[in-house]
Structure formats: C-alpha cells, structure tokens
Amino acid sequence: MGSPHIVVIPYPAQGHVIPFMELSQCLAKQGFRITFVNTEYNHKRVLKALRGDINLGGGIGLVSLPDGLEPCGDRNELGKLSKAIFQVMPEKLEELIDRISMSEGEKITCIITDWSMGWALEVAEKMKIRRAIYWPAAAAVLCSLISIPKLLRDGIIDGDGTPLNNQMIQLAPTMPAMDTANFAWACLGDFTTQKIIFDLTVKTNEAAKMADRIISNSAYDLEPGAFSFAPNILPIGPLQASNRLGDQLGYFWPEDSTCLKWLDQQPPKSVVYVAFGSFTVFDKTQFQELARGLELSSRSFLWVVRPDITTETNDAYPEGFQERVATRGRMVGWAPQQKVLSHPSVSCFLSHCGWNSTVEGVSNGVPFLCWPYFADQFLNETYICDVWKVGLKFDKNKCGIITREEIKKKVETVICDEKIKARAAELKRLATQNVGEAGYSSQNLKNFIEWIKS
Ligand code: UDP
C-alpha cells in the first residue's frame, strides 16, 4: 500500500484556502498524499498568482471542481455561492473520489473538510471514508454555530437567525461576551444572504455529527473558555508558514515581495502595516479618509490596496496623495503578509481582524488597530481589544465614518502604549509555545496524524 491519501476541501475563500494549504503542507511533510480541492474559479486564480512557479512540496496535488456559478458570477455574494456549491459539489466530489480510487486502485484514507463545506461529510459517510472537520476561525465562533439550537430555544434568535433583541450574551462564563447583532451569520450582508447561510449552518450542524474529529486553527491559550465549552474541538494552531520555515501558498493575487526590501530600509518598529484581508470593500469616502489619516499621521506605512478594495473602478486615492506620501508610504496590491508581520520594522497592524490576520499578528507579537468589516471579525476584535488587550478599536463619527483624526490619534496611542506592547509580546510567547515541540496544539496535531494513520 502507498502513503495514506487525504482529500482536503476548503471553503472557496482566501481566508480558508490559506490555512487549509498550511495544514496540507504539514500533513504532506508527514508523508501523506494530499488532493487539495479548489473550485475551478479559485484554482485558476491560484495558478495565475503563482505565475507558473508551482512548488507545493512533494505530495500535494491541486484539483478543481465547479462551484455551480457561471464563470462571471459574483463570488463575493456568499449566499448565492454557498447555495450553488451545495447543489453541485457533492456529486462532483463523489465522482472525483471514484476517479482517484479507480486510477490508483486504492481508497482515500480520509476527507478533511471545512465546516462551511459540511456536505462533504455526508459524501464521506456514504463512501465509507473517515472524515474530519478543520475550522479555520476562532473556536468561539464555532461554539456560537453549534449553539444555534439553544439560541433558538432561549429566544435569542428567530428561525431566520435574526437576533430578537440586540444584547450581549456569553455562551459560558469563561467565554467572551458576544453582541448578538454580530453573530457571524447575522453580519454577512443582506437578509437573503443571512437566511441562506443560516439555513446551511443549521444543516451543517446536523452533518457535523458525522465528523470523527474536529480540529481548529487556534490555540488553547488563546481561547481557553471556548475549548472548555466544546472540548471536542481540538486546537492545532496557529499553523503558519513561519512554523515550518516555508512560504505561504494558495494566494489568489500575485504577491508583491518588493515591499520586504522597502521594509529592510526602514528603522526598527517604525512602520504601520495596513491590510484588510481578501473581502473588505470600502466606499470612496471611507477609503479617502483612511488615506488622509495615514497621511496625517507622521508614521511610515505599508498599505495593502487590493485591486478590488474600493467600489470605484478608477484610482480612488485623494488627488496628489501618492506623491505626497512617496517618501514614507508604500502601497502594494497583495503583500506576503506573514513575512511582513514578522519583519522587525513593523510597529503595529491596522487590520480588519480576519482570523488568519489575527493569529498572524498575535504570533508575531504585533499590537493591533481593529477595523472589522463583517462576519466573525467583530468577535475577533473583542478578543484582541477586550480579552487579550493587545489592540485598540476605532470610534466612528455620527455619519459612521472613521475619520482621519481618529486614525492619527489611535495610531499614535497604540504605538506609544507600553502595556499593549508587553501583552502582545506575552501573547506571542503563549501562541508560539502551543505550536512548539511540546505544545498542546502540536500534541493534538500529532494525535490527529496518528488517528489518520491508524
Ligand atoms: N494576506 C496576504 N497578503 C495580503 C493580505 C492578506 O497574504 O496582502 C493573507 C493573510 O496573511 C491571511 C489571509 O490573506 O492569511 C486573509 O485571511 P483573513 O482571515 O485574515 O481575512 P479574510 O480575507 O478571510 O477576510
């Protein structure tokens, strides 16, 4: 018999593909063969971003399946995308597994699927394949999803997932307070999107009962309350390329690594790193206010401005902005973020608080300025500012805008706050310890690997 063969299925979003690729690389290093399933749309993006430089390390094969949307369909409409996937991908996955089994004459050992692709567990069960869920976000968010039946019973949400009274709740006394208006499914866009995602989540809660294991890209010391609340969720993270001294893979946009050379030329702890992940979109007013805030601050900055970050099709910068900040500001379309965050020149991270960005910042001991956009990012902000106390929130003005003066003020405050810096350094120590040789996350990952091999 050859090496055990695992099929890995991330939800088709950048913040899912990256941690799944990270896990795949850890498993490939242990001798597993991995078939990594992207949607056709994302598969093309990943290959294009790699610019033909495909070096995934031995053992990982990239394959693709249709997501059920037209080629020009809007993949940022998460409700439509998730519904289409649910209708089309289960059958396609079954065919793929049959094809692999026929061509190689042996069975798939295990399927590792995203929670958000929970239908794959039913396929696995039907095909008598072992199955595990990998949750790439905060465990506390998963706790809120599995608590939906109780939230319904307690009258905290209605049958559409809408919070009945906006209030702060705690799922357990040791867990962070959650604003019910910020439940992940309740802040994904319009009501139709919420309803589709909520209904699929309810279905996934059922399918998840078929999972043999649930692992998550978090650490016990980051979320002790959540892991006590749901002891069946096992932390194995934060997994990062830096843990294995490799490159981060699976980008949807080509990385601009010239910013690392620029960082090399900046004094230690002098640069504000500004990045909003893969989804955040700004209207022109807020985008320009952010630009003016960075300009107003006297600090150097590295700002990731994705080609699709504004609703404008043309150049959205304030007039003359690029010339005025040229000596101390650098804008790139997509940065090698983990390398940037570990660079000694970075002083703080102005972030949208996606979970990957959160654990990457934490793992590097960088203080945060939090600018959450949607979904789970509000809870992550709570962790950063209220629980770990390693960052600050922005206040909006009466019109809902974060003003340039507010940006300047908070940049100065966080950079000068020695207590925040000390806590960030301590949290880095804890996070790193968890993925160190004898760490709890490493132990869980080893056990998980043994289970797949057994
Ligand atoms: N990222 C990156 N370069 C960038 C911006 C983001 O490599 O310029 C990576 C980042 O390191 C993280 C992922 O993209 O791993 C974004 O995931 P996250 O959960 O933070 O946010 P999402 O994109 O899901 O909103």
Boltz pocket constraint, residues with backbone or C-beta under 6 A from the ligand:
constraints:
  - pocket:
      binder: B
      contacts: [[A, 13], [A, 14], [A, 15], [A, 16], [A, 18], [A, 275], [A, 276], [A, 277], [A, 278], [A, 279], [A, 280], [A, 304], [A, 333], [A, 334], [A, 335], [A, 336], [A, 337], [A, 338], [A, 353], [A, 354], [A, 355], [A, 356], [A, 357], [A, 358], [A, 360]]
      max_distance: 6.0
